[in-house]
Amino acid sequence: MSAKLKVRKDDEVVVITGRDKGKSGKVLRVIPDELRVVVQGVNVVKRHTRAGQGTQGGIVEKEAPIHVSNIAHVDPKDRKPTKVGFKTVEGRKLRFARRSGEMIDR
C-alpha cells in the first residue's frame, strides 16, 4: 500500500535537513511505496559500475532517493519553503502554497 504524497514529478522543492540542506531542485522521480523522491542535484552518490555490452564502466555519479520528510515545496511567490494545502476549485482538487496562498497546480 503506497501513501498519498503531496509532492509530484517536476515540482520545485528545497532540502530542509541533512547533508544537502538548503539545496533546491526539480523532482525527477517519486517513489510512494518507500516515501522517497529523487531530486535533481541533491544526494548525489558515486556508483562503481562494471563495463557491459555497449556500456562503459567506471565511477558514475547519480542522484539517490531522499525521504519526503526532508524536503519542502518552494513557494512560487518568494522562493522560500512552504507547506502544501488543498483547495477545491471548480470541482478539481488543487494544491496551493500555505505561505502565500499561491496555486501550485495550474
Backbone hydrogen bonds, N-H to C=O, Kabsch-Sander energy under -0.5 kcal/mol:
donor,donor_aa,acceptor,acceptor_aa,energy
3,A,32,P,-1.0
5,L,3,A,-0.7
10,D,27,V,-2.7
11,D,8,R,-1.6
13,V,11,D,-0.6
13,V,25,G,-2.6
14,V,72,A,-2.8
15,V,23,K,-3.0
16,I,70,N,-2.3
17,T,70,N,-0.9
21,K,18,G,-1.5
22,G,15,V,-2.8
23,K,20,D,-2.1
25,G,13,V,-2.2
27,V,11,D,-2.3
28,L,38,V,-3.2
29,R,38,V,-1.3
31,I,36,R,-3.3
34,E,31,I,-0.9
35,L,31,I,-0.6
36,R,31,I,-2.1
37,V,66,I,-2.7
38,V,29,R,-2.8
39,V,37,V,-0.6
40,Q,26,K,-2.7
42,V,39,V,-1.8
45,V,62,K,-3.0
47,R,60,V,-3.2
49,T,47,R,-0.8
49,T,58,G,-3.0
52,G,55,T,-1.2
54,G,52,G,-0.8
55,T,52,G,-0.9
58,G,49,T,-2.3
60,V,47,R,-3.2
60,V,58,G,-0.6
62,K,45,V,-2.5
64,A,43,N,-2.3
66,I,37,V,-3.0
68,V,35,L,-2.2
70,N,67,H,-1.8
71,I,68,V,-1.2
72,A,14,V,-2.2
73,H,82,T,-0.9
74,V,12,E,-2.2
75,D,73,H,-0.5
75,D,80,K,-3.0
79,R,75,D,-2.0
82,T,73,H,-2.0
85,G,96,F,-2.7
87,K,94,L,-2.7
89,V,87,K,-0.7
89,V,92,R,-2.8
92,R,89,V,-1.9
94,L,87,K,-3.3
94,L,92,R,-0.8
96,F,85,G,-2.3
97,A,102,E,-3.3
98,R,83,K,-2.4
101,G,97,A,-2.6
104,I,95,R,-2.3
105,D,95,R,-1.3
